[in-house]
């Protein structure tokens, strides 16, 4: 008993003393730390997605940056989204032929061809990071690199303008928040279809306002205190109002994904809203592990997407290994959009390269068929204490 208590105390102390790092120290502060606040560092100084966060924090007004960065409550879920990936170590398989790995990057999302198994998640207020272009850089960058763009409901650009900016044959989806006014809902669906959106993203993890202390501190929180009517029966009814497929975004349990399949959902999207709605909820990676362990057949019954804390190719690789069809990134692309289209394109290129290299280094020969055996999905607390009592 004394041994268990002692070990528990040691573990607690070890976890408590390790500071949270919003981004790793890879030398960017040493090289660009003298850059005046309000100025961007050179784009060629960006070597990974976390660098965009550092650069945006340096360049953006603190209130604007805080809108993107904030999480709910004490922001544990925000931190967990970032840190959970490396709590499940990789198990590289050596001496396999990986020379064609880049040819396996392309995939399909709801039948639409894209160049990589990741996409730009719906994120609001592009003008906070890029006052001149707002979401233009996101749209054009996604088009140039042929990845999926999900247009946020609260984008600064109206959906009509997003449709006008979009390239011919570009695939983009439209996120929505809905009330119980059918006239308004029908208008939202019709305008999305008219603009060229290929699917609706129905956000279900925001039934009430999120408790966002950081956002409130800087006056960039939501003023909407209304509750939303979001039920399975409502989803079924909404499907009768549009011919577009409706993807359910924000599911966080295996039971809800099973219900979605039973209800004939077009696709589902695991998300905790970037840790912005409820603090203390699990990361989408943990939800994907739960599905893989308890109901793996779901991955073949419906397309499942996920986002949350993705910063590296290995993060994407872990989710793909579980059966996730494609992986979303929100904040990294919003930070990259501070540079406009060039920044967004660079972010895409960086992640594409990392994903291919990381796959190759772990013995993955086909990104469309990644085995879960490349990751150790056992208990993630990798601490060893030898205690004699």
C-alpha positions in Angstrom: 0.0 0.0 0.0 2.8 2.4 1.0 4.6 1.5 -2.3 1.5 2.4 -4.4 1.1 5.7 -2.6 4.7 6.5 -3.0 4.7 5.7 -6.7 1.4 7.7 -7.2 3.1 10.7 -5.5 6.2 10.4 -7.7 4.0 10.3 -10.8 2.0 13.2 -9.7 5.1 15.2 -9.0 6.7 14.3 -12.3 3.6 15.4 -14.2 3.1 18.6 -12.2 6.7 19.8 -12.7 6.8 19.4 -16.4 5.8 22.7 -18.0 3.4 22.9 -21.0 5.1 24.1 -24.2 2.7 25.8 -26.6 5.4 25.1 -29.3 8.8 23.5 -28.9 12.1 25.4 -28.6 13.7 24.7 -32.0 15.7 28.0 -32.0 13.2 30.3 -33.6 13.4 32.7 -30.5 17.2 32.8 -30.9 17.1 33.6 -34.6 14.1 35.9 -34.8 13.5 37.0 -31.2 14.6 40.6 -32.0 11.8 41.0 -34.5 9.7 43.9 -33.3 6.2 43.1 -32.1 3.7 43.7 -34.9 6.1 42.5 -37.7 6.2 39.1 -39.4 9.4 37.1 -39.6 10.4 36.0 -43.1 8.3 33.2 -44.5 11.5 31.3 -45.4 12.3 31.2 -41.6 9.3 29.0 -41.0 10.4 25.3 -40.9 7.4 23.6 -39.3 3.8 24.3 -38.4 4.5 25.4 -34.8 6.6 28.2 -36.2 3.5 29.8 -37.6 2.0 30.0 -34.1 5.1 31.8 -32.9 5.2 34.1 -35.8 1.5 35.0 -35.6 1.7 35.6 -31.8 4.6 38.0 -32.6 2.8 39.8 -35.4 -0.9 39.9 -34.4 -2.6 42.2 -31.9 -2.9 40.2 -28.7 -6.8 40.3 -28.8 -6.8 38.9 -32.3 -4.3 36.2 -31.5 -6.2 35.3 -28.3 -9.3 34.7 -30.4 -7.5 31.9 -32.3 -5.5 30.6 -29.4 -8.1 30.5 -26.6 -9.6 27.3 -25.1 -12.4 26.6 -22.7 -12.0 26.9 -19.0 -8.5 26.1 -17.8 -7.6 25.0 -21.3 -6.7 21.4 -20.3 -8.4 20.0 -23.4 -6.5 22.5 -25.6 -3.2 21.3 -24.1 -4.2 17.6 -24.2 -5.1 17.9 -27.9 -1.5 18.9 -28.5 0.3 16.6 -26.1 -1.7 13.3 -26.4 -0.2 12.2 -29.7 3.3 11.5 -28.3 1.9 9.6 -25.4 1.3 6.8 -27.9 4.8 5.9 -29.2 5.5 4.8 -32.7 6.6 1.3 -33.6 8.6 1.7 -36.8 8.8 -1.3 -39.2 12.2 -1.5 -40.9 13.5 -2.8 -44.2 10.4 -2.4 -46.4 10.1 -0.7 -49.8 8.7 2.8 -49.2 10.0 4.4 -52.4 6.4 5.0 -53.8 5.0 6.5 -50.5 4.4 10.0 -52.0 2.2 8.5 -54.7 -0.2 7.3 -52.0 -0.8 10.8 -50.5 -3.9 11.5 -52.6 -7.2 10.3 -51.3 -10.9 11.0 -51.6 -13.3 12.7 -49.2 -16.9 12.0 -49.9 -15.8 10.9 -53.3 -13.9 14.1 -54.1 -10.3 13.8 -55.1 -7.8 15.6 -52.9 -4.0 15.6 -52.9 -3.5 14.7 -49.2 -5.4 13.1 -46.3 -5.7 16.4 -44.4 -7.8 19.5 -44.8 -8.4 23.0 -43.5 -11.0 22.8 -40.7 -13.7 25.5 -40.3 -12.3 28.4 -38.4 -13.9 31.8 -38.0 -12.7 35.4 -38.4 -9.9 35.1 -41.0 -9.6 38.9 -40.9 -8.3 38.8 -37.4 -5.1 37.3 -38.8 -5.2 38.9 -42.3 -7.3 42.1 -42.3 -6.8 42.6 -46.1 -7.7 39.2 -47.4 -9.6 37.5 -44.6 -10.2 34.0 -45.8 -8.9 34.5 -49.3 -5.5 33.0 -48.6 -7.1 29.9 -47.2 -9.4 29.4 -50.2 -6.7 30.1 -52.8 -4.0 28.1 -50.9 -6.3 25.1 -50.7 -7.1 25.4 -54.4 -3.4 25.7 -55.4 -2.5 22.5 -53.5 -5.8 20.7 -54.0 -6.8 20.1 -50.4 -10.2 20.4 -49.0 -11.3 23.8 -47.5 -14.1 23.9 -45.0 -15.6 27.4 -44.9 -16.6 28.5 -41.5 -20.1 29.8 -40.8 -18.6 32.9 -39.1 -16.0 33.6 -41.8 -15.5 37.2 -42.5 -16.2 36.6 -46.2 -19.8 35.7 -47.1 -20.4 32.4 -48.7 -21.2 34.0 -52.0 -17.7 35.7 -52.1 -16.1 32.4 -51.0 -17.7 30.7 -54.0 -16.5 33.5 -56.3 -12.9 33.2 -55.1 -12.9 29.4 -55.3 -11.2 28.0 -58.3 -13.1 26.1 -61.0 -13.8 22.6 -59.7 -12.4 23.4 -56.3 -13.9 21.3 -53.5 -15.0 23.1 -50.4 -17.6 22.4 -47.8 -19.7 24.8 -45.7 -19.9 24.7 -41.9 -23.2 25.8 -40.4 -24.7 26.7 -37.0 -28.5 26.5 -37.2 -31.5 27.8 -35.2 -35.1 26.5 -35.4 -36.2 28.9 -38.1 -36.8 26.8 -41.1 -36.8 29.8 -43.4 -33.3 30.8 -42.3 -32.1 27.2 -42.4 -33.3 26.8 -45.9 -31.6 30.0 -47.0 -28.3 28.8 -45.4 -28.5 25.5 -47.3 -29.5 27.1 -50.6 -26.8 29.7 -50.4 -24.2 27.1 -49.7 -25.3 25.0 -52.7 -25.5 28.1 -55.0 -21.9 29.1 -54.0 -20.6 25.7 -55.0 -20.2 24.0 -51.6 -20.2 20.2 -52.0 -21.3 19.3 -48.4 -22.7 20.8 -45.2 -20.7 20.5 -41.9 -23.3 20.4 -39.1 -21.6 21.4 -35.9 -23.2 19.6 -33.0 -20.7 20.2 -30.2 -21.8 23.8 -29.5 -25.2 23.5 -27.9 -24.3 26.4 -25.6 -21.7 29.1 -25.4 -18.2 27.9 -24.5 -16.6 29.0 -21.2 -13.6 30.8 -22.7 -11.8 32.9 -20.0 -8.9 33.9 -22.3 -11.3 35.2 -25.0 -13.3 37.0 -22.4 -10.2 38.7 -21.0 -9.5 40.3 -24.4 -13.1 40.9 -25.4 -13.2 38.4 -28.2 -15.6 35.8 -26.7 -19.0 35.0 -28.1 -21.9 37.3 -27.1 -24.4 34.6 -28.0 -25.9 33.1 -24.9 -28.7 31.2 -26.6 -29.0 27.4 -26.5 -29.2 25.4 -29.7 -31.6 22.6 -30.5 -29.4 19.8 -31.7 -30.9 16.3 -31.8 -30.9 13.1 -33.9 -34.4 13.7 -35.0 -33.5 17.3 -36.0 -30.6 15.9 -38.1 -33.0 13.6 -39.9 -35.3 16.5 -40.6 -32.4 18.8 -41.8 -31.5 16.1 -44.4 -34.9 16.7 -46.0 -34.1 20.3 -46.6 -31.0 19.9 -48.9 -29.6 17.5 -51.4 -26.1 18.2 -50.1 -24.6 15.5 -47.8 -24.6 16.7 -44.1 -21.5 15.7 -42.1 -21.9 15.7 -38.3 -19.0 17.5 -36.7 -18.3 17.2 -33.0 -19.0 13.6 -32.0 -16.9 12.4 -29.1 -18.0 8.9 -28.2 -18.2 5.5 -29.9 -21.9 5.4 -29.0 -22.6 8.6 -30.9 -20.8 7.4 -34.0 -22.8 4.1 -33.8 -25.9 6.2 -33.6 -24.8 8.3 -36.6 -24.4 5.1 -38.7 -27.8 3.8 -37.6 -29.4 7.1 -38.5 -27.8 7.1 -42.0 -25.4 10.0 -41.5 -23.4 10.9 -44.6 -20.1 11.1 -42.6 -18.9 12.0 -39.1 -16.2 14.3 -37.8 -14.6 13.6 -34.4 -13.8 17.0 -32.8 -13.8 18.7 -29.4 -13.9 22.1 -31.2 -10.2 22.6 -30.6 -10.8 22.5 -26.9 -12.8 25.6 -27.1 -16.3 24.5 -25.9 -15.9 22.2 -22.8 -12.7 21.8 -20.8 -11.9 18.3 -19.7 -13.2 16.4 -22.7 -11.0 13.8 -24.5 -9.0 14.5 -27.6 -10.3 13.2 -30.9 -7.3 10.8 -31.0 -8.6 9.2 -27.8 -12.1 8.9 -29.2 -10.6 7.3 -32.4 -8.8 4.8 -30.2 -12.0 4.0 -28.4 -13.8 3.3 -31.7 -10.9 1.2 -32.9 -10.9 -0.9 -29.7 -14.7 -1.2 -29.3 -16.3 -1.0 -32.8 -13.6 -1.0 -35.5 -16.2 -1.9 -38.1 -17.4 1.7 -38.0 -14.4 2.8 -40.0 -15.6 0.7 -42.9 -19.3 1.7 -42.5 -18.9 5.5 -42.7 -16.2 8.0 -43.5 -14.8 9.4 -40.2 -12.7 12.5 -40.0 -10.9 14.0 -37.0 -9.0 17.2 -35.9 -7.5 18.4 -32.7 -3.9 19.4 -32.0 -2.4 18.3 -35.3 1.1 19.9 -35.8 3.2 17.1 -37.3 3.2 14.4 -39.9 3.3 11.8 -37.1 0.1 13.2 -35.6 -1.7 12.6 -38.9 -0.1 9.2 -39.2 -1.5 8.0 -35.9 -5.0 9.0 -36.8 -4.8 7.4 -40.2 -3.5 4.2 -38.6 -6.8 3.9 -36.6 -9.0 4.3 -39.7 -9.6 8.0 -39.9 -10.2 9.0 -43.5 -8.8 12.5 -43.3 -7.4 14.9 -40.7 -8.3 18.5 -40.1 -6.2 21.4 -39.0 -7.6 24.7 -37.8 -5.2 27.0 -35.9 -2.1 26.2 -37.9 -3.7 27.3 -41.1 -5.2 30.4 -39.4 -1.7 31.3 -38.2 -0.3 30.6 -41.7 -3.0 32.8 -43.2 -1.3 35.8 -41.5 1.1 35.5 -44.5 -1.8 35.1 -46.9 -1.9 32.5 -49.7 1.9 32.0 -49.6 1.8 31.1 -46.0 -1.1 28.6 -46.4 0.6 27.0 -49.3 3.8 26.6 -47.3 1.9 25.1 -44.4 0.4 22.5 -46.8 3.8 21.7 -48.3 5.4 21.3 -44.9 2.8 18.9 -43.7 2.7 16.9 -46.9 6.5 16.5 -46.8 6.5 15.6 -43.1 3.7 13.0 -43.5 5.5 11.3 -46.4 8.8 11.3 -44.6 7.3 10.1 -41.3 5.4 7.4 -43.1 8.5 6.2 -44.8 10.6 6.2 -41.7 8.0 4.1 -39.9 7.8 1.5 -42.7 4.4 2.6 -44.1 4.2 1.7 -47.8 0.7 3.1 -48.4 -0.9 6.0 -46.6 -4.4 4.8 -47.7 -3.8 1.6 -45.7 -1.9 2.3 -42.6 -1.8 -0.4 -40.0 -2.5 0.4 -36.3 0.5 -1.9 -35.5 2.8 1.1 -36.2 1.6 2.7 -32.9 1.7 1.4 -29.4 -1.8 2.1 -28.2 -1.4 0.6 -24.7 -1.3 2.7 -21.5 0.3 6.0 -22.3 1.9 6.8 -19.0 5.5 5.8 -19.9 7.1 6.3 -16.5 9.0 3.6 -14.7 9.8 3.8 -11.0 11.7 1.1 -9.3 10.6 1.2 -5.6 11.7 -1.1 -2.9 9.8 -1.0 0.4 
